[in-house]
Amino acid sequence: MMIYRFINGRAKLASPADLSYLPIAHIPQHEGPDLPIELKSCDEPTETLGVFQSPSGNDNGHLLRMQEKAYDWLARVNSSNLVPSEVWHSLFTQAIPSVRYGMVVMLNGPRELEDTMMLWYFYSLPKLGVNRNITADWRWLPRRFQGLGLPNFGIEKLSEMIQYVLRHWGSKEGVGMLLRRDYELTQLETGLSGNFLVRDYKKYGFLATRGWVKTLWQYCYYYGVQIEVEGMDIPMPRERDFPVMEKFLCLFEQPELEQLNRVRHYKKAYWASQLLEANGWSVRANALGRSPGTATKMEFPIQQPTSGDFALWETALRAITSPSLELSPALGKILHDGFDKVVWWEGLGNEYVYRSEDGLRAKKYRVDNNRRSTRSTTALVEDCSSTCDPPRTKYRLVSVHETLSSVQYHSECLYKQFPEEASRSLVDKMQEPPYGSLFQTIHIPQGGDWIVEAIQHGTLMAVHDGSYQPDLDPTVCSAALALGCSATGRRGVISMAEKTDEHTASNYRGEALGALLHAALMHVCTQDETSTFQPVRVGCDNMGIVKHAREYKLALPDKQKQADVIRSMRAIIARLPMALNYEHVYAHQDESRGAEDLDDMEQLNVIADRIADNQLVHSVAQNDFGASNFPDEGVRIYCNGKKVTAGARRSIYEEWGRR
């Protein structure tokens, strides 16, 4: 049982002694007496599937289990007659896999893990034929840097955590949803803007409670790894809005920031607009004093701030607004409804004020002429007892002070009105975010709308190909997509070139980029359409890419080459409303057969091959390349500012070894 006590505003897990007043619970048995449920300390680890964990997050139990496995292996080696080469083999095939099992869920810090396992290495080195007194760093420095190449358990753990994120992030299944929830809760708890995983853990880590995502943040900071999470920024509700915690960070030190963060949780505020009235400059009454904040859709930690916390909070609010608690300049127009559970607004040219909790149905109010208004508020009365369909266009957001006996209109602010989208051709849509930087060169006649019609009628054919010419530039590869309609005979091509480095660029990456071009185009064609789409026939001369496109639901292995491109391509394919029927097309058929002897797919392959070559030559000559951050990657990994395109473990070891 986990019960928290608040001591000076800080939440602490209650000990078994604190819970001695509770009656002992029992489990009924079919036969024999009922069994009592033992009351344990939240720090006491329990084994589940070979992993020792405790509710408090104290994972020393599993670290001790890792040590037991390590020293048991060492004892067996010491009592054997194995020569050093055999001990090395046993270390990597038996000891390391056994010891590292379950590390991905541990919350121990990297320094603690390194120091613990380094001692094991110290005692193991003589049996490996190595002087145990060599400098510690040489023990686990990669062999390419003249080290022994023993695994660094901190890097091993970080690599497993990254692979865990890459495998499950964005999934609608249990683990994927839990990962996203953990990230969002930590994001709200810290109050930091943007992606907190790239912020300074040493400086801001105290804002988060110990947990899996915080541990990932700690390891990333320790080993110089950056994780970029796509699409996780909290949308700004108003123009010129800002996270209040970012302002506090500029004015206060850590002890005061801990106090302010507790009150911010209690007041349920992430954005400044959640503390201000609709006019955008006056502080809400419930943002002061001991009253909890406005009910919100956001989920904040439960807090019980002290009197000193509330006093500091009011001082901080005056510091970021003004002594009179008025913000200048005021926040701008409303961009969306925000995060309050109850939203009040007016329609254009409408005499009513609407109140809604779900955004679909609303109650409407009008000015109560029988009640006296004040300088700052106007009394409202419900117009009818039943709910109604509110106007679709919201004109003004309204601040209302609602109590059991009255409803008072305080102030309002205009919604920002976005113009209706004009009719656009397919080519116009392709040049917009998020795929605009991907479609570098487009040659599609008649605006491309015929492609959408071909998908609807099942007559679209597509073949993609890649190009890599290391003699021209070993850091550049390109891709092209050739399209055709079997009914109308229309053709079109799309191409791009990417510049990375000599270790990343390859013909295989070019082939993968071609598959990404096709998947992205299919998504643009179908995202705004409500029609029924037929399967699309797709060809590629690389069987590896064909296999990845067919098996888009399977997880990628840790050492997968060009994983960033393949992951993006698979994520897009998974969202398409129709099937992609991939087939293998033999390359360079025009070298042995005439054009009249080639079928449609083979002809498209010849076109894609030539266009890819031409795009590469042109891009190198003009120094013009497409972006390397692809849409729908979900998560991007960087080591020392360099994007990781394959397995994270090797990249982290390499950058760590260089340092």
N, C-alpha and C positions, 0 to 999 in steps of 0.2 A: 504494500500500500504506500503510495506517494502522497504525503501531505506537506504543504509548505507553511512555514512560519515566517513572518516579516519582523526582522530585527533592525531597527533604525532605517527602515525603508528598503532593506535588502531581503530578498526571498531566500530562505534557507530550508533545505529538506529536514523534516523532523526525524529525530532518531527514535529507535524502538522505545527508549525510556520516556520520550515525550508522548508516546502513544499508548502508554501502559493503562490509561484510563479506558481504552476501548475494549469492548467485550471480544472474546476470542470467537472467530467465525469457524464453523464446522462444515465439512462436506458430507452429506448423507450417503450412506452405503446400503446396498441391497442386503448384505449380510454382515453382521457384526456391528460394533459401535461406530458412530460418526467419527471421522478423522478431523482433528483440528488443523487449521491453516497456520503454519508457522509464520510469525512476524519477524522479518529479517531487516537488517540495516540496508539502506539503499546503496551503500558502498560495497556490499558483499557480492562478489561475482558469482554467476551461475553459468554452467556449461550448457550451451545449446548448439547442436551440430558441430561440436568440436571447438567452439569459440566461447571464451569466457567474457561475459559482459555484466555490467551492473546498471541499474536504473539511473544512477547519478552520473554515469559516463566515466567512472573511474575504471580504466582498463588495465590496471596493473596486474590483475589476475591473468589476463591473456599474455601479457609480457612475461610473467613468471612461467607460464606454460611454454612459451617459445624458448626460454632459457633451459627448461627441463629437457626439451627435445634436443636442443643443441648439445648440452653436456652429456646426455645419454649417448648420443652419437660419438662424442669425443671419447667417452669411457670405453666404448666398444672398439674404437680405432686404437686406443692406447694398449688394449689387451690383445690386439691382433698382430699379425706378422706382415701387414700390408706395406708395400714400398710406397714412396711419395707419389709416384704417378697413379697408383691405385687409390690412394687417399684423395687425390684431386678428383678423380672420377667419382668416387663415392660422395664427395662433398657436393658436387653439382647435380648428381642424379638422385641422391637420397636425402642428404641433410638439408640442403637449401629449400627444395620443394616442401619438405615436411615442416621446417621451422617457419617459413613465410606464410603458411596457410592461415587464413583468417585476418591477415593484416589490414585488409581493405576497410574493415569496420572499426578498427582501433581509433581511439581519440588521443593517444599519447603523442607528445610533441616530437619533432624530428631529432632534436638534440638528445633527448632521453633515449630514443630508439637507437641512435648511432652509438652512444656511449655504452649502452647495455650490450649490444652485439659486438662491438669492437673488442671487449674483454674476452669474448669467446674466441675471436680470431687470434688474440694474443696467445692463448693457451693452445690453439690448434696449429700454429705456424711450424713448430718443430716437426710434427708428423708430416707436414707438407714439404719438408726439406728447406725451410726458410728460417733465417735468423729472426726470432720473435722480437728483437729490439729495434727493428727497422722503424722509421718514422711512420706514424699511423696513416698519414695520407697516402703513402706508397702502397699500403695494403689493398685499398680499394680503388686506386687510380686505374682507369681503363688501360688495357695493355697497349693500345696505340700511343699512349703517353708514357710508356715504359713502366707502368705500374703492374701489380700482381693481378688486377682485374677481379678481386673478390667483390661480391655484390655489396653495395651500400644499401642497407635495409631501409633507410629513409627514402632514397630514390626509388627503390622497389615498391614501397608503399604508395608513394605519389603516383608512380606509373600505373599501378593497379587502380587507384582512385580515378585517374583521368580516363582510363579505359572503361571503367564502370560508368562514368558520366557520358562518354561518347556512345556507349552501347545503349543506354536507357533514356538519355535526354530526348524529350519530345514525344516519347511513347505515351500512349493513352492507357497503358496497363499500369498495374499497381506500383512497381518500382519507379517508373517514369513520373507518375503523378506525385509520389512521395518526394522525389528529388526536387521537382519544381516547387512543391509546397515548402520544403525546407529552405530553398533559396529565397522564396518570397518572404517567408517569416523572418529570415535573417536580414533581408533588405529593409523591411519595415522596422525591425528592432534597432538596427544601426542608424537609420535615418539618412544614410549617405545617398547622394545622387548618383545615377548611372550604375555602372557595374562595379560593385564594391570589391570584387575579387582581384581587381588590378590596383586597388588602393594600398597604401602603406599599412601592412598588418601591425607593425611595431607601434605605429602611431594611433591607429583606429581600432585595433582588435578588441580592446576592452569594451567596446560598445555592444558586442555580440555575446550571447550566452554560449557556453561550450556545447558543441554539437558537431555533426559530420561535416556540414558545409563550412563551418568556421575552421575545422581542422584542415580541410582542403585549402582554404585561404592561407592558413599558417604555413603549410608545406610549400605552396606555390611561392610565397614571399621568400621563404628560407632558401629555396633552390633557384630563384630567379625565373620562374615560369609564370606566364600570363595566360589566363583563361578568359576568352571573350565570349560572352553568352549573348546570343542573338535575340532581339525582340523582347528583352526583359526590363527595359526602362519603364518606370511608372509614368503613364501619360499625364502631361501637365494640364490641370483643369482650366487655367486662365492665362491670358497673356501676362508676361512679366512675373509669373509665379515662381516660387523658389522653395526648396526644402528648408525648413526652419533650422534643422540640425547643422546644416552647412554654415549658416550665419553664426550659430553659437560656437562652432569650432574656431572661428576667427577671433572670438572675444574672451573665451574662458579656457581654463586648464582642466586636466583630467578629473580631479575630484569633483569640481563643479559640473563638468559635463556629464558625469554619472548621475548626479542629482537631477539635472535638467532632462536627461533622457528618461528617467523614471516618470517625471511629471508629463513629458510629451506622450509617453505610452498611455498614461492615465487620461490625458486629454484627447487621445485618439487623433493625433495630428502628424501628418508627414509633410504636406504642403502648407505654406502660409495661408492659403485661401481657406483651409479648414479651421483657422482661428479667427477669420475676419468675416464681417457681414458682407452682404451682396454688393454694397457700394465699393468694396475693395480697399477701404482705408481704415474703418473703425473696427476695433477688436471686439469680438463677441463677448457677451457678458459671461457665458459659461467657460470662456478661456481663462478666466481669473478665478481666484478663490479655490475652494475645495470641491466644487461641483464637477462631476465627470464631463468629458467632452461630448460633442454631438454624436449620436449613434451613427456608425459608419459601416460600410461593407468591408473595410480593412480589418484585419485580425491582429490586434496588438497584445503584448504580454499583460497579464494581470499585475497591477502594482498597487502599493499602499504608501504613497509619498508621505513624508513627515512635514511638520509645520515649516521647518527650515527649507525643505525642498520647494514648497509653494512660495515662500518669500523670495527665494532666489529666482524662481520661475517668473514672477511678476517683474523683478528687476531686469531679467533677461529680455522679456517682452518689450519693456520700455527702451532697452538698449537697441533692439533691432527695428523698433518703430519710432517712437518719440516719447518724451515725458508725459504727453497727454494721451498716449496709446493710439496715435493716429499715424498710419503709414503714408509716407510721401516719397516718391510718387505712388499713387494708388495702383492696384492691380488692374489689368486691362479687361477686355471682353471675355465672355465665357466661351471656352472651346468645346467643352462637353459637360454633362450633368455633374461630374465630380463623383465623390465617393460617399456622400451622405445617404443614409437609408431612405430618408424622406426628402423629396425634392418639391419645391414650390416654384411655380412659374406662371407667366402670363402669355397668352397667345396674341398674335398681331391683330390689333383693332378689336380686342375682346375685352369686355367689361369684367370678366371673371378671373380669379386667381385659382389655379389648380394645384391640388396636393396629391402626389403619387408615391407609392412605396415600391411598385414593381415596374414602372415605366409604361405599363399597358393600359391600366384602368386608373381613374382618378376621381377625386371628389372636388367639386367646384365651390368656391366661396365668392362673396361680393361684399362691398363696403356696408357695414352695419350703421345705418343712419340713426339708429336709436341709441347708440353709444357715443360717448364723447371721445374725440381723437386728441392726441397730444402733439407737441411739436415734433417728436421723433417717431411716433407710431400712429397707425390708423386701425380701428377695430374692424374685424371681418366676421361674417356670419356664414355658416354653411347654407348653400342655396337649396340643396335637396339632400335627402337622406341616402339615396342610392348612388352608386358609382356610375360614371359615365365614360364615354370615349373622348379623351381630350383632343384638342387640335394637334395635327401632326407637326406643325411648325411652331417651335418655341421662340418667343420674341425676347422676353426678359426673364432672368432668374430673380427670384424674390427671396428676401430674408424675412422669416416670420417667427415671432416669439409665441410659442404654443404652450399653453398650460391647460389644466383640467377645466378651468372656468372661462378662458378667453383665448382668442387668437388675434395677435397684433401684427399688422403689416409694418415692417421697419424700413427696408430700402430695396432697390433693385439694380440690376445691371443687364445690359444688352448681351444677347448671344451673338457670337460672330457668325454672320450668315455666309455660307459657302455657296458660290454659284453652281447651278446645275451643270453637270458635265455635258459638253457638246458631243455629238456623234463623232466617233473617231474610227479611222481605218485600223486594220490589224498592225500595219507598219508603225502607225502612230503609237499604239499601245506598247509595241515592242521597245520603243525608245524611252519609255518611262521607267521609273524605279519599280521593282528592284532589279529588273533584268536589263535595263538600258546599257549598263557598262559591259554586259556579257555579249550582246549582239553588236559587235564592232563594225562589221560591214554587211549591209543588207542589199540584196538585189532581188526583189520580189515585185513583179509587175502588178498593176491594177490594185494597189493598196493591200494586197494579200488576203482579202476577204474570201477569195476562192478556196483558200486553204481550210477555213472553217467549214465551208460547204462540202469540201471533199471529205473531211472527217465525219460529217453528218451522214454522208451517203456511202461511206466505206470505200472511197476511191483514192485516198491519199497514200502515196508511197514515199518513203524517206530512207536515205542512206547517208551515214556520216563517216568521216575518215579523218585521220590525223597526219601531221607531217613533222619531222625533226631532221634538221640538217646541221650536225655538229661542226662541219667544216665551215659553214657560214656563220653560225653563232651557237655555241654549245649551251647557252642559257635560255634559248627561245624554242618553243614548240607552238604549233598552230593546229586548228581544226576547222573543218568545213562541213556543212549540212546541205545536201542536195534534195530538193523536194519535187514531186511530180504528181499530177492527177491523171489517173488511168482513163478517165472519162473525157476530159477536155484537152489533155495533152499539155497543159500549162506546166511551166518549170520555174523554179526559184532557188536561190542559193543564199546561205548565211555563213559567215566565217569570222574567225577571231584569232589573235595571236597573243601569247602570254610570255612575259619575261620573268624568270625566277633565278635559278643558279644552275651550275653545271651538274650538281648532284640531284636536282629535282626535275629539270626539263628532260624529256625523253619522248620516244615515239608512242609509248604506252600512255603517257599523260595526254598527248595529243588525241589519241583515240578516246580517252575518257572525257576530254573536253567536248569532243563531238557528240557523245551521248548526252552530256549536260546541255548542249545547245538544243538538241532535239526535245529533251524533257521540258526545258524551260519554254520552248515555243509551244508545245502542246498545252502547257498550263496557261499561257497567255491566250491561246485560242479558245479555251473552255471556261475560264474563270468567271466571265460575265454572261455566259450563255446558259439558257435553261433547256435547250434541245437535247435530244438523245443522240449520243455519239457512238459510232461504230468502231471496232478495233482498227488500229493503224498498223500497217505492214512496215517494219523497220529492218534495215540491213546494216551490217558492219562486218569488216573483214578481220576483226580481232575476236577470237573465241572467248578470251578472258572477259572482255567488256560485254559480250553477248550474255555470258553466264551471270555477270553481276546485275545486268538489267532484268534478266528473268527471275533471279533470286533476290529481289530487292527487299524482301522481308527478313532475310537472314542477317545475323550480326556479322560485322567485318572482323577478321582476326587482328590481333594486336600489331602484327608486322606487315599489314597490308600496304602495298605501295600505292601512292597517289590516293590515299584514303580520303583526303579532303574533297576532291572532285567527285569520287564515287559516292561518298556519303551525301553530298548535295544532290546528285543525280537521283539516287534512290529515294530520298525524301520527297522529291517532286513527283516521281513516278507513283509513289504510294498515295498521292492525293488526286491523281487523275481520275476522271469519271469513266474512262474507257481503258481497255487493255491495249498493251503494246506487244504485238506479235513479232518478236525478234527472230531473225534468221541470219545465218552466216553467209556472206557473199565473198567469193574468191577475189582477191585483189589483182590488179593489172591484167585483166582479161583482154584489154585492147592490144597488148603486146604480142599476142598469139592469134587473135581473131579479129576480123573486121567489125566495124561498128554495126553493120546490118545483121551480124550474127549474134549480137548481144541482146539479152532480154532487157526489160525496163530497169530492173534493179541493178543489173551489171552496168548499164549505161550511166545510171545515177552514181554508181561507185566511181566510175572513171571521172565524172564531172567533179565529185567531191574531192578526189585525190588531187586533181589539177588545181582546183580553187584553194585547197589547203597549202599547196606548195607556193602558189602565187601570193597568198596572204602572208606567209612567213617572209618571203623575199621583200615584199612591200613594207611590212612592219619594221624589219631590220633596217631597211634603207631610210625610212621616215622616222624611226625611233618612236613608233606609235603602237601602243599595246593595250590590251584590255586589262581590267582589274583582276587581281588574284583573290579577292574576297568574294566568294560566290554566295548567292542567295540560298537560303534553306540549309546551310551547313549546320545551323543550330549552335554548335560550339566550335570555336577556333582556339588552337593552342599555339603559343609563341614561346620560344626559348631565346633569351637575349635579343628580343625584337624580331627574330626570324620565325616565320610561320612553319609549323610542323606539318608536313604533308604525308608522313607515314607513321610508324610506331613512335609513341612519345618517349618510351624508355631509352632508346638509342640516342635520340636528340638531346634528352636531358643529361645523360652521361657524357656526351661529347662536349656540351657547353660547360658542364660542371668541371670536367677534366681540364678544359682550357683555362678556367679560372684558377 
